[in-house]
């Protein structure tokens, strides 16, 4: 995952509204909104496309579109993140259709499998995913690499062992330690 400073805790709606209004007046202030929402949007997209490069590209595109259309944003009772998620969802849907056309799947190209996310559920899920990404970023380098390759790239233990020049047992041990570290950090955060 691209390196970013951690997203701040949930900011009050009125503070976020002031940030959006400031960014609408001065686009240079959009950087604050970007920092606050980057991990949420990346997590939302990464969970759906399961390809790091595509997730990074689409996340970048979400913020480009948001900045370009920021003057058109109006408060309608939903958080700013919901607007960003809608942009992200549309880009993921477009990407899915484009990929389906390239591989010749007419059902997906027509959008049969694209669904509208539930904003309430999605925001909570995205927060959890973003928190998990932050925790993975804190793992020792070897553990982080194994977790990323195993669960994001969905590679086998054997493939990872061959690439890293280690035994399969060593990779399993790194994976076990990483998952234990993540579990204890998650439990510590929930306590």
Backbone as a printed PyTorch tensor [residue, N CA C, xyz], in Angstrom:
tensor([[[  0.8420,  -1.1770,   0.0000],
         [  0.0000,   0.0000,   0.0000],
         [  0.8830,   1.2340,   0.0000]],

        [[  0.4880,   2.2710,  -0.7040],
         [  1.2750,   3.4860,  -0.7280],
         [  1.4180,   4.0770,   0.6610]],

        [[  2.5490,   4.6850,   0.9290],
         [  2.7810,   5.2620,   2.2460],
         [  2.0400,   6.5650,   2.4360]],

        [[  1.2910,   6.6790,   3.4840],
         [  0.5600,   7.8830,   3.8540],
         [  0.5920,   7.9720,   5.3580]],

        [[  0.4800,   9.1870,   5.8600],
         [  0.3300,   9.2830,   7.3070],
         [ -1.0660,   8.7790,   7.6360]],

        [[ -1.2360,   8.1800,   8.8240],
         [ -2.5310,   7.6030,   9.1620],
         [ -3.6530,   8.6180,   9.1220]],

        [[ -4.8050,   8.1610,   8.6650],
         [ -5.9910,   9.0200,   8.6710],
         [ -6.3120,   9.3810,  10.1060]],

        [[ -6.7400,  10.5830,  10.2970],
         [ -7.0850,  10.9940,  11.6520],
         [ -8.3520,  10.2810,  12.0830]],

        [[ -8.5990,  10.3140,  13.3550],
         [ -9.8340,   9.7260,  13.8640],
         [-11.0040,  10.4740,  13.2390]],

        [[-12.1740,   9.9110,  13.3610],
         [-13.3580,  10.5640,  12.8130],
         [-13.3750,  12.0190,  13.2620]],

        [[-13.5270,  12.9000,  12.3040],
         [-13.6140,  14.3100,  12.6710],
         [-15.0870,  14.6840,  12.7270]],

        [[-15.4290,  15.6160,  13.5840],
         [-16.8310,  16.0290,  13.6860],
         [-17.3270,  16.5710,  12.3480]],

        [[-18.6140,  16.3580,  12.0830],
         [-19.2100,  16.7670,  10.8070],
         [-19.0200,  18.2590,  10.5510]],

        [[-19.1530,  19.0820,  11.5960],
         [-19.0080,  20.5200,  11.3770],
         [-17.5710,  20.8830,  11.0170]],

        [[-16.5970,  20.1790,  11.5860],
         [-15.1950,  20.4350,  11.2460],
         [-14.9190,  20.0040,   9.8040]],

        [[-15.4820,  18.8700,   9.4260],
         [-15.2980,  18.4110,   8.0520],
         [-15.9740,  19.3720,   7.0760]],

        [[-17.1480,  19.8490,   7.4380],
         [-17.8630,  20.8000,   6.5860],
         [-17.0220,  22.0650,   6.3870]],

        [[-16.3890,  22.5370,   7.4620],
         [-15.5260,  23.7210,   7.3490],
         [-14.3320,  23.4350,   6.4290]],

        [[-13.7680,  22.2230,   6.5300],
         [-12.6510,  21.8630,   5.6520],
         [-13.0850,  21.8420,   4.1860]],

        [[-14.2590,  21.2770,   3.9330],
         [-14.7600,  21.2270,   2.5530],
         [-14.9960,  22.6360,   2.0320]],

        [[-15.6230,  23.4780,   2.8400],
         [-15.8770,  24.8560,   2.4160],
         [-14.5670,  25.5970,   2.1580]],

        [[-13.5630,  25.3670,   3.0080],
         [-12.2590,  26.0060,   2.8040],
         [-11.6280,  25.5180,   1.5010]],

        [[-11.7520,  24.2260,   1.2210],
         [-11.1920,  23.6630,  -0.0070],
         [-11.9540,  24.1570,  -1.2360]],

        [[-13.2470,  24.4030,  -1.0840],
         [-14.0160,  24.9420,  -2.2070],
         [-13.5550,  26.3580,  -2.5450]],

        [[-13.1700,  27.1240,  -1.5150],
         [-12.6720,  28.4860,  -1.7400],
         [-11.2230,  28.4640,  -2.2300]],

        [[-10.4180,  27.5590,  -1.6610],
         [ -8.9940,  27.4800,  -1.9850],
         [ -8.6220,  26.0180,  -2.2250]],

        [[ -8.5080,  25.5930,  -3.4770],
         [ -8.2260,  24.1870,  -3.7830],
         [ -6.9610,  23.6340,  -3.1170]],

        [[ -6.0450,  24.4950,  -2.7180],
         [ -4.8460,  24.0160,  -2.0270],
         [ -5.2020,  23.3610,  -0.6970]],

        [[ -6.3430,  23.7210,  -0.1220],
         [ -6.7820,  23.1480,   1.1540],
         [ -7.3420,  21.7270,   0.9870]],

        [[ -7.5110,  21.2830,  -0.2560],
         [ -8.0180,  19.9410,  -0.5180],
         [ -7.0760,  18.8810,   0.0450]],

        [[ -5.8000,  19.2190,   0.2020],
         [ -4.8170,  18.2660,   0.7360],
         [ -5.2430,  17.7260,   2.0990]],

        [[ -5.8740,  18.5660,   2.9260],
         [ -6.3430,  18.1080,   4.2420],
         [ -7.4060,  17.0250,   4.0890]],

        [[ -8.3300,  17.2250,   3.1700],
         [ -9.3800,  16.2250,   2.9310],
         [ -8.7740,  14.9470,   2.3630]],

        [[ -7.7950,  15.0990,   1.5020],
         [ -7.0960,  13.9460,   0.9310],
         [ -6.4540,  13.1100,   2.0400]],

        [[ -5.7320,  13.7490,   2.9320],
         [ -5.0540,  13.0390,   4.0250],
         [ -6.0540,  12.3230,   4.9360]],

        [[ -7.1670,  12.9500,   5.2050],
         [ -8.1750,  12.3680,   6.0920],
         [ -8.8260,  11.1400,   5.4580]],

        [[ -9.0810,  11.1980,   4.1540],
         [ -9.8910,  10.1650,   3.5020],
         [ -9.1200,   9.1810,   2.6360]],

        [[ -7.8200,   9.3810,   2.4440],
         [ -7.0590,   8.5260,   1.5420],
         [ -7.1990,   7.0390,   1.8930]],

        [[ -6.9220,   6.6890,   3.1370],
         [ -6.9240,   5.2660,   3.5080],
         [ -8.3020,   4.6380,   3.3590]],

        [[ -9.3390,   5.3690,   3.6860],
         [-10.7030,   4.8340,   3.5240],
         [-10.9870,   4.5030,   2.0650]],

        [[-10.6560,   5.4380,   1.2020],
         [-10.9570,   5.2600,  -0.2190],
         [-10.0730,   4.1570,  -0.8080]],

        [[ -8.8140,   4.1390,  -0.4430],
         [ -7.9250,   3.0760,  -0.9240],
         [ -8.4420,   1.7100,  -0.4560]],

        [[ -8.8430,   1.6170,   0.7980],
         [ -9.3590,   0.3460,   1.3260],
         [-10.6210,  -0.0790,   0.5850]],

        [[-11.5070,   0.8600,   0.3320],
         [-12.7410,   0.5650,  -0.3990],
         [-12.4210,  -0.0120,  -1.7740]],

        [[-11.5220,   0.6350,  -2.4800],
         [-11.1830,   0.2050,  -3.8350],
         [-10.3840,  -1.0910,  -3.8190]],

        [[ -9.3930,  -1.1750,  -2.9490],
         [ -8.5440,  -2.3690,  -2.9000],
         [ -9.3510,  -3.6260,  -2.6040]],

        [[-10.3630,  -3.4830,  -1.7970],
         [-11.2060,  -4.6270,  -1.4590],
         [-11.9990,  -5.1140,  -2.6730]],

        [[-12.2480,  -4.2410,  -3.6110],
         [-13.0630,  -4.5980,  -4.7680],
         [-12.2480,  -5.0000,  -5.9960]],

        [[-11.0930,  -4.3950,  -6.2100],
         [-10.3400,  -4.7080,  -7.4270],
         [ -9.2330,  -5.7340,  -7.1960]],

        [[ -8.7420,  -5.8560,  -5.9830],
         [ -7.7560,  -6.8650,  -5.6040],
         [ -6.4800,  -6.8520,  -6.4580]],

        [[ -6.1460,  -5.6860,  -6.9670],
         [ -4.9030,  -5.5120,  -7.7080],
         [ -4.3130,  -4.1850,  -7.2450]],

        [[ -3.1200,  -4.2510,  -6.6880],
         [ -2.5210,  -3.0750,  -6.0670],
         [ -2.3780,  -1.8980,  -7.0260]],

        [[ -1.8340,  -2.1500,  -8.2060],
         [ -1.6270,  -1.0590,  -9.1600],
         [ -2.9500,  -0.4200,  -9.5650]],

        [[ -3.9470,  -1.2570,  -9.8300],
         [ -5.2620,  -0.7320, -10.2090],
         [ -5.8660,   0.0540,  -9.0570]],

        [[ -5.7500,  -0.4750,  -7.8290],
         [ -6.2930,   0.2230,  -6.6580],
         [ -5.6310,   1.5810,  -6.4840]],

        [[ -4.3270,   1.6390,  -6.6570],
         [ -3.6210,   2.9140,  -6.5300],
         [ -4.0590,   3.8930,  -7.6110]],

        [[ -4.1630,   3.3920,  -8.8490],
         [ -4.5870,   4.2630,  -9.9550],
         [ -5.9950,   4.7950,  -9.7370]],

        [[ -6.9100,   3.9110,  -9.3410],
         [ -8.2910,   4.3390,  -9.1390],
         [ -8.4150,   5.2880,  -7.9530]],

        [[ -7.6490,   5.0530,  -6.8980],
         [ -7.6780,   5.9540,  -5.7360],
         [ -7.2170,   7.3460,  -6.1600]],

        [[ -6.1670,   7.3930,  -6.9270],
         [ -5.6820,   8.6800,  -7.4350],
         [ -6.7550,   9.3600,  -8.2760]],

        [[ -7.4150,   8.5860,  -9.1150],
         [ -8.4550,   9.1380,  -9.9840],
         [ -9.6460,   9.6660,  -9.1820]],

        [[ -9.9930,   8.9770,  -8.0720],
         [-11.0890,   9.4500,  -7.2140],
         [-10.7890,  10.8590,  -6.7270]],

        [[ -9.5870,  11.0610,  -6.2220],
         [ -9.2510,  12.3700,  -5.6700],
         [ -9.0940,  13.4270,  -6.7620]],

        [[ -8.6550,  13.0320,  -7.9440],
         [ -8.6030,  13.9770,  -9.0540],
         [-10.0110,  14.4360,  -9.4220]],

        [[-10.9390,  13.4810,  -9.5310],
         [-12.3290,  13.8200,  -9.8650],
         [-12.9690,  14.6540,  -8.7570]],

        [[-12.6970,  14.2840,  -7.5100],
         [-13.2710,  15.0220,  -6.3830],
         [-12.7810,  16.4700,  -6.3910]],

        [[-11.4920,  16.6560,  -6.6070],
         [-10.9510,  18.0150,  -6.6410],
         [-11.5400,  18.8020,  -7.8140]],

        [[-11.6290,  18.1580,  -8.9700],
         [-12.1730,  18.8320, -10.1530],
         [-13.6400,  19.2260,  -9.9750]],

        [[-14.3750,  18.4480,  -9.1810],
         [-15.8130,  18.6990,  -9.0080],
         [-16.1690,  19.2290,  -7.6210]],

        [[-15.1800,  19.6130,  -6.8430],
         [-15.4070,  20.0300,  -5.4620],
         [-16.3790,  21.2030,  -5.3640]],

        [[-16.3260,  22.1220,  -6.2970],
         [-17.2270,  23.2850,  -6.2500],
         [-18.6860,  22.8640,  -6.3870]],

        [[-18.9380,  21.6950,  -6.9840],
         [-20.3110,  21.2010,  -7.1640],
         [-20.8200,  20.4110,  -5.9570]],

        [[-19.9290,  20.0810,  -5.0040],
         [-20.3420,  19.2950,  -3.8410],
         [-21.2570,  20.1290,  -2.9500]],

        [[-22.3670,  19.5120,  -2.5260],
         [-23.2970,  20.1610,  -1.5970],
         [-23.5740,  19.2090,  -0.4460]],

        [[-23.6740,  19.7560,   0.7500],
         [-24.0080,  18.9490,   1.9220],
         [-25.4640,  18.5300,   1.8390]],

        [[-25.7180,  17.2370,   1.9570],
         [-27.0830,  16.7110,   1.9020],
         [-27.3200,  15.7110,   3.0210]],

        [[-26.6670,  15.9010,   4.1280],
         [-26.8690,  15.0310,   5.2820],
         [-25.9430,  13.8350,   5.3400]],

        [[-25.2370,  13.5280,   4.2620],
         [-24.2950,  12.4100,   4.2520],
         [-22.8820,  12.9660,   4.4110]],

        [[-21.9810,  12.1950,   4.9930],
         [-20.6080,  12.6820,   5.1480],
         [-19.9090,  12.8350,   3.7970]],

        [[-18.8670,  13.6290,   3.7850],
         [-18.0700,  13.8630,   2.5840],
         [-17.5240,  12.5380,   2.0550]],

        [[-17.1770,  11.6350,   2.9690],
         [-16.6530,  10.3200,   2.5680],
         [-17.6510,   9.5670,   1.6960]],

        [[-18.9370,   9.7540,   1.9280],
         [-19.9550,   9.0740,   1.1220],
         [-19.8810,   9.5430,  -0.3320]],

        [[-19.6220,  10.8290,  -0.5300],
         [-19.4690,  11.3590,  -1.8840],
         [-18.2410,  10.7470,  -2.5480]],

        [[-17.1390,  10.6550,  -1.8020],
         [-15.9240,  10.0480,  -2.3380],
         [-16.1520,   8.5690,  -2.6600]],

        [[-16.9000,   7.8800,  -1.8130],
         [-17.1800,   6.4660,  -2.0470],
         [-18.0300,   6.2880,  -3.2980]],

        [[-18.9630,   7.1890,  -3.5110],
         [-19.7910,   7.1050,  -4.7250],
         [-18.9090,   7.2730,  -5.9660]],

        [[-17.9840,   8.2210,  -5.9180],
         [-17.0530,   8.4010,  -7.0330],
         [-16.2290,   7.1280,  -7.2140]],

        [[-15.7110,   6.5990,  -6.1020],
         [-14.9030,   5.3730,  -6.1620],
         [-15.7120,   4.2110,  -6.7220]],

        [[-16.9430,   4.0700,  -6.2600],
         [-17.7850,   2.9700,  -6.7300],
         [-18.0200,   3.0740,  -8.2360]],

        [[-18.2610,   4.2820,  -8.7190],
         [-18.4550,   4.4760, -10.1580],
         [-17.1950,   4.1270, -10.9460]],

        [[-16.0430,   4.5060, -10.4200],
         [-14.7880,   4.1840, -11.1050],
         [-14.5170,   2.6800, -11.0880]],

        [[-14.8130,   2.0250,  -9.9670],
         [-14.6390,   0.5680,  -9.8870],
         [-15.5840,  -0.1100, -10.8760]],

        [[-16.8170,   0.3690, -10.9540],
         [-17.7870,  -0.2050, -11.8980],
         [-17.2930,  -0.0350, -13.3340]],

        [[-16.7870,   1.1570, -13.6490],
         [-16.2510,   1.3940, -14.9920],
         [-15.0630,   0.4730, -15.2750]],

        [[-14.1870,   0.3080, -14.2840],
         [-13.0220,  -0.5590, -14.4340],
         [-13.4650,  -2.0090, -14.6440]],

        [[-14.4690,  -2.4450, -13.8950],
         [-14.9840,  -3.8140, -14.0160],
         [-15.5480,  -4.0400, -15.4160]],

        [[-16.3060,  -3.0740, -15.8990],
         [-16.8740,  -3.1840, -17.2480],
         [-15.7720,  -3.2080, -18.3100]],

        [[-14.7900,  -2.3240, -18.1440],
         [-13.6840,  -2.2550, -19.0960],
         [-12.9190,  -3.5770, -19.1240]],

        [[-12.6330,  -4.1230, -17.9490],
         [-11.9180,  -5.4000, -17.8560],
         [-12.7500,  -6.5230, -18.4610]],

        [[-14.0390,  -6.5140, -18.1920],
         [-14.9180,  -7.5570, -18.7260],
         [-14.9470,  -7.5130, -20.2520]],

        [[-14.9780,  -6.3160, -20.8220],
         [-14.9540,  -6.1960, -22.2820],
         [-13.6520,  -6.7500, -22.8450]],

        [[-12.5550,  -6.4630, -22.1310],
         [-11.2510,  -6.9290, -22.6010],
         [-11.1400,  -8.4460, -22.5800]],

        [[-11.7660,  -9.0920, -21.5950],
         [-11.7000, -10.5560, -21.5050],
         [-12.9090, -11.2320, -22.1270]],

        [[-13.8360, -10.4300, -22.6540],
         [-14.9770, -10.9730, -23.3710],
         [-16.0910, -11.5220, -22.5090]],

        [[-16.4040, -10.8690, -21.3760],
         [-17.5020, -11.2920, -20.5090],
         [-18.6350, -10.2720, -20.6560]],

        [[-19.6300, -10.5360, -21.5360],
         [-20.6740,  -9.5490, -21.8030],
         [-21.5670,  -9.2350, -20.6020]],

        [[-21.8000, -10.2010, -19.6950],
         [-22.6390,  -9.9210, -18.5130],
         [-22.0060,  -8.8680, -17.6260]],

        [[-20.7080,  -9.0440, -17.3350],
         [-20.0240,  -8.0630, -16.4880],
         [-19.8630,  -6.7390, -17.2250]],

        [[-19.6320,  -6.7970, -18.5300],
         [-19.4760,  -5.5650, -19.3090],
         [-20.7580,  -4.7420, -19.2750]],

        [[-21.9040,  -5.4270, -19.1480],
         [-23.1830,  -4.7240, -19.0730],
         [-23.4670,  -4.2240, -17.6680]],

        [[-22.6160,  -4.5860, -16.6970],
         [-22.7750,  -4.1010, -15.3300],
         [-23.6140,  -4.9910, -14.4570]],

        [[-23.8070,  -6.2550, -14.8370],
         [-24.6740,  -7.1560, -14.0840],
         [-24.1910,  -7.3940, -12.6630]],

        [[-22.8910,  -7.3300, -12.4340],
         [-22.3910,  -7.6450, -11.1000],
         [-22.0440,  -6.4170, -10.2670]],

        [[-22.2710,  -5.2380, -10.7890],
         [-21.9340,  -4.0160, -10.0690],
         [-23.0970,  -3.6230,  -9.1750]],

        [[-22.8070,  -3.4320,  -7.8960],
         [-23.8630,  -3.0700,  -6.9550],
         [-23.5230,  -1.7720,  -6.2630]],

        [[-24.5340,  -1.0750,  -5.8530],
         [-24.3830,   0.1780,  -5.1190],
         [-24.0690,  -0.1570,  -3.6610]],

        [[-23.0200,   0.4120,  -3.0930],
         [-22.6940,   0.1050,  -1.7060],
         [-23.6720,   0.7650,  -0.7360]],

        [[-23.8740,   0.1300,   0.3890],
         [-24.6450,   0.7360,   1.4620],
         [-23.6960,   1.6610,   2.2110]],

        [[-23.9910,   2.9450,   2.2520],
         [-23.0660,   3.9160,   2.8120],
         [-22.7920,   3.6350,   4.2870]],

        [[-23.8120,   3.3460,   5.0760],
         [-23.6050,   3.1250,   6.5070],
         [-22.6840,   1.9340,   6.7490]],

        [[-22.9850,   0.8130,   6.1520],
         [-22.1660,  -0.3840,   6.3260],
         [-20.7920,  -0.1720,   5.7280]],

        [[-20.7480,   0.4130,   4.5770],
         [-19.4960,   0.5730,   3.8660],
         [-18.5180,   1.4520,   4.6380]],

        [[-18.9750,   2.5530,   5.2120],
         [-18.0660,   3.4210,   5.9600],
         [-17.4360,   2.6800,   7.1340]],

        [[-18.2090,   1.8870,   7.8300],
         [-17.6720,   1.1260,   8.9620],
         [-16.6730,   0.0760,   8.4780]],

        [[-17.0230,  -0.6250,   7.4110],
         [-16.1170,  -1.6240,   6.8500],
         [-14.8300,  -0.9770,   6.3600]],

        [[-14.9640,   0.1720,   5.7280],
         [-13.7990,   0.8570,   5.1960],
         [-12.8840,   1.3120,   6.3270]],

        [[-13.4720,   1.8130,   7.4080],
         [-12.6630,   2.2110,   8.5660],
         [-11.8720,   1.0230,   9.1050]],

        [[-12.5400,  -0.1270,   9.2350],
         [-11.8520,  -1.3350,   9.7140],
         [-10.7220,  -1.7210,   8.7690]],

        [[-10.9890,  -1.6670,   7.4750],
         [ -9.9780,  -2.0160,   6.4800],
         [ -8.8040,  -1.0410,   6.5390]],

        [[ -9.0890,   0.2370,   6.6640],
         [ -8.0240,   1.2370,   6.7490],
         [ -7.1810,   1.0180,   8.0120]],

        [[ -7.8370,   0.7040,   9.1180],
         [ -7.1030,   0.4290,  10.3620],
         [ -6.2110,  -0.7880,  10.1790]],

        [[ -6.7240,  -1.8160,   9.5220],
         [ -5.9210,  -3.0180,   9.2680],
         [ -4.7240,  -2.6800,   8.3810]],

        [[ -4.9110,  -1.8660,   7.3510],
         [ -3.7900,  -1.4610,   6.5050],
         [ -2.7280,  -0.7380,   7.3220]],

        [[ -3.1480,   0.1380,   8.2370],
         [ -2.1820,   0.8530,   9.0800],
         [ -1.4090,  -0.1260,   9.9540]],

        [[ -2.1100,  -1.1180,  10.5050],
         [ -1.4500,  -2.1120,  11.3520],
         [ -0.4760,  -2.9690,  10.5390]],

        [[ -0.8620,  -3.3370,   9.3330],
         [  0.0440,  -4.1150,   8.4780],
         [  1.2860,  -3.2920,   8.1710]],

        [[  1.1210,  -1.9970,   7.9410],
         [  2.2690,  -1.1300,   7.6650],
         [  3.2510,  -1.0880,   8.8290]],

        [[  2.7990,  -1.3680,  10.0360],
         [  3.6630,  -1.3290,  11.2200],
         [  4.3970,  -2.6470,  11.4610]],

        [[  4.0480,  -3.6930,  10.7380],
         [  4.7070,  -4.9880,  10.9130],
         [  6.1660,  -4.8990,  10.4650]],

        [[  7.0130,  -5.7930,  10.9970],
         [  8.3850,  -5.8730,  10.4700],
         [  8.3380,  -6.1560,   8.9610]],

        [[  9.3350,  -5.7040,   8.2490],
         [  9.3330,  -5.7610,   6.7770],
         [  9.0480,  -7.1560,   6.2240]],

        [[  9.6940,  -8.1910,   6.7490],
         [  9.4760,  -9.5520,   6.2400],
         [  8.0380, -10.0020,   6.4510]],

        [[  7.4970,  -9.7350,   7.6320],
         [  6.1190, -10.1210,   7.9180],
         [  5.1500,  -9.3500,   7.0210]],

        [[  5.3860,  -8.0650,   6.8750],
         [  4.5250,  -7.2270,   6.0340],
         [  4.5310,  -7.7360,   4.5920]],

        [[  5.7070,  -8.0900,   4.1020],
         [  5.8220,  -8.5750,   2.7200],
         [  5.0590,  -9.8860,   2.5340]],

        [[  5.1870, -10.7940,   3.4780],
         [  4.4830, -12.0750,   3.3890],
         [  2.9710, -11.8590,   3.4330]],

        [[  2.5080, -11.0220,   4.3550],
         [  1.0610, -10.7640,   4.4610],
         [  0.5390, -10.1410,   3.1720]],

        [[  1.2590,  -9.1880,   2.6420],
         [  0.8110,  -8.5420,   1.4110],
         [  0.7460,  -9.5500,   0.2630]],

        [[  1.8210, -10.3170,   0.0870],
         [  1.8410, -11.2720,  -1.0180],
         [  0.8020, -12.3750,  -0.8360]],

        [[  0.6110, -12.7940,   0.3880],
         [ -0.3070, -13.9060,   0.6580],
         [ -1.7670, -13.4880,   0.5220]],

        [[ -2.1290, -12.3390,   1.0830],
         [ -3.5480, -11.9740,   1.1600],
         [ -3.9940, -10.9090,   0.1580]],

        [[ -3.0970, -10.0800,  -0.2980],
         [ -3.4790,  -9.0920,  -1.2980],
         [ -3.2270,  -9.6610,  -2.6970]],

        [[ -2.0070, -10.1610,  -2.8960],
         [ -1.6810, -10.7320,  -4.2010],
         [ -2.1740, -12.1700,  -4.3350]],

        [[ -2.6050, -12.7690,  -3.2320],
         [ -3.1530, -14.1250,  -3.1780],
         [ -2.1880, -15.1570,  -3.7650]],

        [[ -0.9520, -15.0560,  -3.3340],
         [  0.0750, -15.9910,  -3.7870],
         [  0.1820, -17.1440,  -2.8000]],

        [[  0.6620, -18.2610,  -3.2870],
         [  0.8030, -19.4460,  -2.4380],
         [  2.0570, -19.3330,  -1.5760]],

        [[  2.0910, -20.1240,  -0.5200],
         [  3.2680, -20.1920,   0.3520],
         [  4.4890, -20.5640,  -0.4810]],

        [[  4.3190, -21.5330,  -1.3650],
         [  5.4280, -21.9970,  -2.2170],
         [  5.9610, -20.8610,  -3.0870]],

        [[  5.0880, -20.0870,  -3.7150],
         [  5.5170, -18.9790,  -4.5780],
         [  6.2960, -17.9320,  -3.7870]],

        [[  5.7840, -17.6130,  -2.5990],
         [  6.4500, -16.6000,  -1.7610],
         [  7.8210, -17.1190,  -1.3200]],

        [[  7.8780, -18.3880,  -0.9290],
         [  9.1460, -18.9820,  -0.4900],
         [ 10.1800, -18.9390,  -1.6110]],

        [[  9.7590, -19.2670,  -2.8210],
         [ 10.6900, -19.2430,  -3.9580],
         [ 11.1840, -17.8230,  -4.2290]],

        [[ 10.2780, -16.8650,  -4.1810],
         [ 10.6830, -15.4900,  -4.4610],
         [ 11.6330, -14.9490,  -3.4060]],

        [[ 11.3640, -15.2770,  -2.1360],
         [ 12.1880, -14.7460,  -1.0470],
         [ 13.4040, -15.6150,  -0.7520]],

        [[ 13.4970, -16.7680,  -1.4090],
         [ 14.6380, -17.6520,  -1.1790],
         [ 14.6370, -18.2670,   0.2030]],

        [[ 13.4580, -18.5790,   0.7120],
         [ 13.3090, -19.1820,   2.0380],
         [ 12.5080, -20.4630,   1.9240]],

        [[ 12.5200, -21.2350,   3.0000],
         [ 11.7360, -22.4670,   2.9940],
         [ 10.2570, -22.1420,   3.1910]],

        [[  9.4040, -23.0800,   2.7990],
         [  7.9730, -22.8940,   3.0040],
         [  7.6560, -22.7850,   4.4950]],

        [[  8.3720, -23.5490,   5.3210],
         [  8.1820, -23.4860,   6.7710],
         [  8.4930, -22.0970,   7.3160]],

        [[  9.5460, -21.4700,   6.7900],
         [  9.9150, -20.1190,   7.2440],
         [  8.8260, -19.1160,   6.8600]],

        [[  8.2530, -19.2760,   5.6850],
         [  7.1860, -18.3730,   5.2440],
         [  5.9450, -18.5710,   6.1070]],

        [[  5.6230, -19.8220,   6.4070],
         [  4.4740, -20.1070,   7.2780],
         [  4.6800, -19.4830,   8.6560]],

        [[  5.9070, -19.5630,   9.1530],
         [  6.2150, -18.9780,  10.4710],
         [  6.0900, -17.4550,  10.4270]],

        [[  6.5910, -16.8320,   9.3640],
         [  6.4470, -15.3760,   9.2200],
         [  4.9730, -14.9820,   9.1540]],

        [[  4.1960, -15.7480,   8.4070],
         [  2.7630, -15.4740,   8.2970],
         [  2.0940, -15.6220,   9.6580]],

        [[  2.4250, -16.6760,  10.3830],
         [  1.8350, -16.9050,  11.7000],
         [  2.1650, -15.7540,  12.6490]],

        [[  3.4340, -15.3590,  12.6790],
         [  3.8450, -14.2560,  13.5660],
         [  3.1480, -12.9470,  13.1900]],

        [[  3.0400, -12.6980,  11.9010],
         [  2.3750, -11.4760,  11.4440],
         [  0.9120, -11.4710,  11.8660]],

        [[  0.2380, -12.5890,  11.6820],
         [ -1.1850, -12.6590,  12.0560],
         [ -1.3550, -12.5310,  13.5650]],

        [[ -0.4410, -13.1130,  14.3240],
         [ -0.4880, -12.9570,  15.7860],
         [ -0.2690, -11.4960,  16.1780]],

        [[  0.6940, -10.8400,  15.5420],
         [  0.9260,  -9.4130,  15.8050],
         [ -0.3200,  -8.5900,  15.4870]],

        [[ -0.9170,  -8.8650,  14.3370],
         [ -2.1200,  -8.1240,  13.9460],
         [ -3.2610,  -8.3810,  14.9140]],

        [[ -3.4440,  -9.6370,  15.2960],
         [ -4.5190,  -9.9820,  16.2310],
         [ -4.3380,  -9.2470,  17.5530]],

        [[ -3.1190,  -9.2560,  18.0830],
         [ -2.9210,  -8.5900,  19.3830],
         [ -3.0850,  -7.0840,  19.2630]],

        [[ -2.6670,  -6.4990,  18.1460],
         [ -2.8530,  -5.0590,  17.9580],
         [ -4.3250,  -4.6980,  17.7970]],

        [[ -5.0710,  -5.5430,  17.0740],
         [ -6.5040,  -5.3020,  16.8940],
         [ -7.2290,  -5.4120,  18.2400]],

        [[ -6.8790,  -6.4300,  19.0140],
         [ -7.4980,  -6.5910,  20.3330],
         [ -7.1460,  -5.4390,  21.2560]],

        [[ -5.8910,  -4.9750,  21.1670],
         [ -5.4640,  -3.8340,  21.9710],
         [ -6.2050,  -2.5590,  21.5950]],

        [[ -6.4880,  -2.4190,  20.3030],
         [ -7.2080,  -1.2300,  19.8310],
         [ -8.6690,  -1.2790,  20.2410]],

        [[ -9.2360,  -2.4770,  20.3750],
         [-10.6440,  -2.6250,  20.7270],
         [-10.8650,  -2.6350,  22.2370]],

        [[ -9.7910,  -2.7000,  23.0120],
         [ -9.9290,  -2.7670,  24.4740],
         [-10.2470,  -1.4240,  25.0810]]])
